[in-house]
Amino acid sequence: MPSNVYDLKGELPTAEEVRDWVFTFGCGQAYAGRYCVIHGTHDEARAEMFKRHGQQWSMQYRTEEDAGVETYGLKELR
C-alpha cells in the first residue's frame, strides 16, 4: 500500500484505487503556487507526473482539500 500520500484523515489508498490525484509544486519550482490533477491508480498517476514534470514537483494528495488548494490559493495547472 502506498505510504507517500498526504491525507488529512490519515487514510492510505489501496494499490487498485482509481481516482483523481492532486499534485503540488514546491517553492522555487517553475510551477510554484500551482497544482495539477491526474486520474489513475496511485502508481499510474505518479508515473504520469514523473513523465510530465520529472522530479520538479512536491507532493501527491488524495484531494484538493488535503493539498490545501483553497487554503493556499493554489491555481490549477492546465
PyMOL commands that set and color helices and strands:
alter all, ss='L'
color gray80, all
select helices_A, chain A and resi 42-53+64-67+69-72
alter helices_A, ss='H'
color red, helices_A
select strands_A, chain A and resi 19-24+34-40+59-61+75-76
alter strands_A, ss='S'
color yellow, strands_A
deselect
rebuild
show_as cartoon
